[in-house]
Amino acid sequence: MTAQLPTTTTSSESSLLGRRTESILRYGDQLAVRNRFLEPCHVRESPEGRHLMRYRWSDPSSSAFYRVGIFAGIHGDEQSGVIAAIQLLQELKKNPPIAEFYELFVYPVCNPWGFENGRREGESGKDLNRCFWSDTEEPEVRLLEQDLRARQFDGIIALHTDDTSEGIYGYVNGSTLTRHLLEPALHAASAVLPRDARPEIDTHPASDSMIFGGYQGILSAPEDQHPQPFSIVFETPHHAPLGKQVEAHLVAMKQILSLFRTISSEGRDI
C-alpha cells in the first residue's frame, strides 16, 4: 500500500467512523466551533480510507514559538488519555494562557478501530505502538509518521494507561531536557494518583518512576530530526478510577507545557 497525502475531512464524513469515535469527533468539533483559535484539521488516507482526528490550537496573543504534539488512544483500550486530550481542548477555551507561545496539535484517537472495539491493537492485530519507523503498512501509523515528519515537533507527549502499573510513571526519550520535564510532571500529578516506585516497571528498569528508553517502534519523532524534541510517555494505572486518571493526565500535560515554556523562554530571553 502506498500512503496518500493527508487531506482535510469534515464532520459530515464522520459516518465512516464507528459510533464511539464519531462521538469524540463531534464533541471536539463542537469545541472548535466555540473557540475560534481551535481548528479541526482531520486527515484521511483516502475518501474511503482511515481517518485521523487532529485539532490545531495556536496562541492568539502572540506568535507561537513552540510546536507540541499530544497523542492519545494509540492503544484503543486506554480511554483516559482520549478523554484528557479532549478535556485539554475544552480548558483552552476557558484558560488560553495554559498554552501561551504554543502551537498545539492534539490527536485524541490515534487508533480508531481499537478505540471502537475496546482493543489494544489495531485492526490488523498488531500493536501500532511497536510499528513506527519500520516501513509498516499500518495506515494509522503511516498517517502519523507523515505528520511527525512534516510538523517537526519541539515536543511530543503520548498519553497511556498501564494495566500492570501500581501508579503513575513515564518514559524518557528524545532531548536530554525530557527528564527535567517529566520529574516535575510526575510530582504534580502525584497529588492525584501515587507514583509507581518499583525498581522495575513494565519489564524495564526504573528510577524515580521514570524509564529511560523503552520499546522499539513507539510513536516518536523521526530519527533524523535535529534537534530531537522532548518526548514523554505518561502512564496512569488502569485500575485507578477513570476520573483520577484523566485528572492526572491533565495535570501532567499542563505542568510539562508550563515548564518547557519557562525553560525555553529563558533561552530566548522572552
C-alpha positions as a printed NumPy array, in Angstrom:
array([[  0.   ,   0.   ,   0.   ],
       [  1.264,   3.461,  -0.853],
       [  0.201,   6.073,   1.664],
       [ -1.548,   9.021,   0.09 ],
       [ -1.048,  12.589,   1.198],
       [ -3.424,  13.545,   4.007],
       [ -6.411,  15.65 ,   3.062],
       [ -8.757,  17.604,   5.27 ],
       [-12.012,  15.947,   6.253],
       [-15.116,  17.27 ,   7.991],
       [-17.69 ,  16.015,  10.452],
       [-20.027,  15.284,   7.551],
       [-17.752,  12.369,   6.719],
       [-17.83 ,  11.035,  10.274],
       [-20.227,   8.298,   9.164],
       [-17.101,   6.446,   8.063],
       [-16.158,   6.193,  11.737],
       [-17.669,   3.991,  14.436],
       [-20.127,   5.331,  16.97 ],
       [-17.676,   5.831,  19.856],
       [-15.082,   7.51 ,  17.672],
       [-17.709,   9.67 ,  15.991],
       [-18.909,  10.925,  19.386],
       [-15.384,  12.104,  20.216],
       [-15.106,  13.723,  16.787],
       [-18.404,  15.568,  17.112],
       [-17.595,  16.798,  20.604],
       [-14.16 ,  18.008,  19.543],
       [-15.603,  19.761,  16.511],
       [-18.222,  21.458,  18.69 ],
       [-15.423,  22.754,  20.911],
       [-13.744,  24.149,  17.792],
       [-16.938,  25.952,  16.769],
       [-16.942,  27.726,  20.152],
       [-13.221,  28.566,  20.081],
       [-12.008,  30.482,  17.044],
       [ -8.408,  29.619,  17.897],
       [ -9.104,  25.887,  17.741],
       [ -9.22 ,  24.333,  14.292],
       [-10.334,  20.829,  13.337],
       [ -7.883,  19.681,  10.677],
       [ -8.559,  15.972,  10.437],
       [ -6.773,  13.89 ,   7.819],
       [ -7.673,  10.843,   5.817],
       [ -5.743,   8.307,   3.826],
       [ -8.304,   8.332,   1.01 ],
       [-12.042,   9.142,   0.706],
       [-12.89 ,   5.627,   1.904],
       [ -9.714,   5.121,   3.933],
       [ -8.655,   5.556,   7.521],
       [ -9.381,   8.845,   9.244],
       [ -7.166,  10.512,  11.801],
       [ -8.61 ,  13.048,  14.221],
       [ -6.445,  16.134,  14.619],
       [ -7.025,  19.54 ,  16.234],
       [ -4.755,  22.568,  15.995],
       [ -4.683,  25.314,  18.605],
       [ -2.462,  28.362,  18.287],
       [ -1.875,  31.018,  20.927],
       [ -3.998,  34.033,  19.882],
       [ -1.983,  36.546,  21.901],
       [  1.368,  36.123,  20.169],
       [  3.271,  34.268,  17.507],
       [  3.596,  30.648,  18.555],
       [  7.209,  29.729,  19.248],
       [  6.826,  26.097,  20.242],
       [  5.04 ,  23.288,  18.428],
       [  3.959,  20.307,  20.524],
       [  2.061,  17.187,  19.541],
       [ -0.21 ,  15.437,  22.035],
       [ -1.182,  11.883,  21.157],
       [ -3.738,   9.583,  22.803],
       [ -5.568,   6.361,  22.045],
       [ -2.788,   4.602,  20.107],
       [ -3.86 ,   1.668,  22.268],
       [ -7.592,   1.534,  21.754],
       [ -8.454,   0.186,  25.204],
       [ -6.875,   3.135,  27.028],
       [ -9.714,   5.621,  27.441],
       [ -8.318,   8.091,  29.956],
       [ -5.815,   9.663,  27.568],
       [ -8.509,  10.158,  24.926],
       [-10.77 ,  11.942,  27.403],
       [ -7.883,  14.007,  28.784],
       [ -6.843,  15.155,  25.302],
       [-10.378,  16.38 ,  24.602],
       [-10.655,  18.   ,  28.025],
       [ -7.419,  19.885,  27.363],
       [ -9.055,  21.393,  24.271],
       [-12.014,  22.377,  26.425],
       [ -9.77 ,  24.04 ,  29.008],
       [ -8.006,  26.083,  26.325],
       [-11.265,  27.969,  25.765],
       [-11.528,  28.936,  29.426],
       [ -7.833,  29.393,  30.124],
       [ -5.761,  30.171,  26.99 ],
       [ -2.584,  31.007,  28.992],
       [ -2.169,  27.251,  29.538],
       [ -0.652,  27.172,  26.065],
       [  0.851,  30.645,  25.742],
       [  3.5  ,  30.732,  22.975],
       [  2.379,  27.304,  21.735],
       [  1.004,  25.772,  18.607],
       [ -0.56 ,  22.516,  19.753],
       [ -1.598,  19.61 ,  17.577],
       [ -3.839,  17.235,  19.513],
       [ -4.613,  13.714,  18.255],
       [ -7.278,  12.304,  20.6  ],
       [ -7.803,   8.901,  18.931],
       [ -4.761,   7.541,  17.102],
       [ -6.227,   4.034,  16.765],
       [ -9.905,   4.483,  15.805],
       [-10.571,   0.772,  15.178],
       [ -9.068,  -0.235,  18.518],
       [-10.935,   2.525,  20.352],
       [-14.194,   1.499,  18.731],
       [-13.739,  -2.128,  19.719],
       [-12.043,  -1.666,  23.07 ],
       [ -8.915,  -3.393,  21.807],
       [ -5.292,  -2.513,  22.429],
       [ -4.151,  -3.424,  18.918],
       [ -5.153,  -2.102,  15.504],
       [ -7.439,  -3.876,  13.062],
       [ -4.559,  -6.   ,  11.734],
       [ -3.963,  -7.416,  15.206],
       [ -0.651,  -5.59 ,  15.59 ],
       [  0.315,  -3.26 ,  18.4  ],
       [  0.513,   0.028,  16.489],
       [  2.856,   1.445,  19.108],
       [  5.558,  -1.007,  18.039],
       [  5.307,  -0.217,  14.321],
       [  6.717,   3.307,  13.908],
       [  9.591,   3.964,  11.521],
       [  9.713,   0.357,  10.315],
       [  8.224,   0.705,   6.801],
       [  4.953,  -0.588,   8.179],
       [  1.79 ,  -0.923,   6.129],
       [ -0.414,   0.1  ,   9.079],
       [ -2.431,   3.07 ,   7.709],
       [ -2.812,   4.894,  11.031],
       [  0.92 ,   4.676,  11.667],
       [  1.705,   5.89 ,   8.154],
       [ -0.541,   8.932,   8.606],
       [  1.007,   9.738,  11.969],
       [  4.522,   9.32 ,  10.592],
       [  3.737,  11.809,   7.831],
       [  2.636,  14.351,  10.413],
       [  5.576,  13.67 ,  12.722],
       [  7.937,  14.302,   9.84 ],
       [  6.077,  17.323,   8.452],
       [  5.468,  19.125,  11.777],
       [  8.958,  18.723,  13.257],
       [  7.575,  18.998,  16.773],
       [  9.524,  20.653,  19.573],
       [  7.864,  18.245,  21.959],
       [  5.828,  15.047,  21.944],
       [  3.514,  13.938,  24.745],
       [  1.931,  10.48 ,  24.484],
       [ -0.807,   9.547,  26.963],
       [ -1.13 ,   5.907,  28.019],
       [ -2.639,   3.626,  30.64 ],
       [ -0.927,   0.522,  32.037],
       [ -2.916,  -2.374,  33.495],
       [  0.188,  -3.691,  35.308],
       [  1.285,  -0.47 ,  36.999],
       [  0.886,   0.463,  40.644],
       [  0.857,   4.201,  39.981],
       [  1.842,   6.916,  37.529],
       [  5.173,   6.763,  35.727],
       [  6.73 ,   7.832,  32.454],
       [  9.197,   7.071,  29.693],
       [ 12.006,   9.49 ,  28.87 ],
       [ 13.149,   9.781,  25.247],
       [ 14.355,  12.408,  22.811],
       [ 16.011,  15.582,  24.078],
       [ 18.098,  15.5  ,  27.266],
       [ 15.637,  18.074,  28.6  ],
       [ 12.933,  15.389,  28.782],
       [ 13.864,  14.091,  32.227],
       [ 13.694,  17.608,  33.683],
       [ 10.16 ,  17.97 ,  32.323],
       [  8.879,  14.548,  33.373],
       [ 10.012,  14.677,  37.005],
       [  8.007,  17.856,  37.846],
       [  5.039,  16.452,  35.912],
       [  5.119,  13.261,  37.972],
       [  5.453,  15.277,  41.151],
       [  2.46 ,  17.45 ,  40.269],
       [  0.311,  14.51 ,  39.172],
       [  1.186,  12.568,  42.342],
       [ -1.291,  14.831,  44.126],
       [ -3.941,  12.953,  42.133],
       [ -2.528,   9.413,  41.91 ],
       [  0.516,   7.856,  43.601],
       [  3.745,   7.248,  41.734],
       [  4.858,   3.742,  40.827],
       [  8.028,   3.463,  42.898],
       [  9.09 ,  -0.042,  41.852],
       [ 12.657,  -0.536,  40.536],
       [ 11.218,  -2.402,  37.552],
       [  8.13 ,  -1.181,  35.718],
       [  6.624,  -2.667,  32.568],
       [  9.608,  -5.081,  32.375],
       [ 12.088,  -2.151,  32.301],
       [ 14.486,  -0.859,  34.97 ],
       [ 13.013,   2.289,  36.505],
       [ 14.334,   5.099,  38.658],
       [ 12.062,   7.547,  40.48 ],
       [  9.071,   6.394,  38.39 ],
       [ 10.976,   7.034,  35.151],
       [ 12.089,   4.618,  32.458],
       [ 14.858,   5.681,  30.116],
       [ 14.415,   4.281,  26.614],
       [ 11.804,   1.558,  26.353],
       [ 10.303,  -0.363,  23.468],
       [ 11.325,  -0.166,  19.834],
       [  8.817,   1.215,  17.348],
       [  6.904,   3.53 ,  19.655],
       [  5.382,   6.784,  18.437],
       [  8.33 ,   9.18 ,  18.228],
       [  9.998,  11.84 ,  16.119],
       [ 11.928,  10.772,  13.023],
       [ 15.399,   9.62 ,  13.952],
       [ 16.951,  12.167,  11.589],
       [ 15.149,  15.156,  13.132],
       [ 17.622,  17.623,  14.635],
       [ 17.413,  18.753,  17.262],
       [ 15.365,  15.953,  18.738],
       [ 12.22 ,  17.097,  20.581],
       [ 11.472,  16.244,  24.159],
       [  9.454,  13.03 ,  24.114],
       [  7.41 ,  11.909,  27.11 ],
       [  5.176,   8.882,  27.506],
       [  2.987,   9.487,  30.545],
       [  1.287,   6.425,  32.054],
       [ -1.575,   6.118,  34.529],
       [ -2.597,   2.903,  36.344],
       [ -5.518,   1.27 ,  34.571],
       [ -7.071,   0.066,  37.841],
       [ -7.41 ,   3.615,  39.188],
       [-10.764,   5.431,  38.835],
       [-11.145,   6.82 ,  35.324],
       [-11.723,  10.367,  36.542],
       [ -8.498,  10.285,  38.55 ],
       [ -6.57 ,   9.02 ,  35.542],
       [ -7.938,  11.832,  33.371],
       [ -7.095,  14.411,  36.031],
       [ -3.535,  13.079,  36.362],
       [ -3.035,  13.284,  32.591],
       [ -4.294,  16.872,  32.561],
       [ -2.117,  17.949,  35.472],
       [  0.931,  16.362,  33.845],
       [  0.299,  17.961,  30.437],
       [ -0.176,  21.42 ,  31.898],
       [  2.954,  21.081,  34.034],
       [  5.036,  19.966,  31.04 ],
       [  3.784,  22.823,  28.859],
       [  4.368,  25.387,  31.591],
       [  7.875,  24.235,  32.418],
       [  9.038,  23.783,  28.819],
       [  7.811,  27.288,  28.004],
       [  9.646,  28.716,  31.015],
       [ 12.924,  26.97 ,  30.237],
       [ 12.752,  27.767,  26.527],
       [ 11.673,  31.381,  27.109],
       [ 14.686,  31.964,  29.321],
       [ 16.855,  30.734,  26.473],
       [ 15.119,  33.143,  24.089],
       [ 15.179,  35.948,  26.677],
       [ 11.423,  36.5  ,  26.172]])
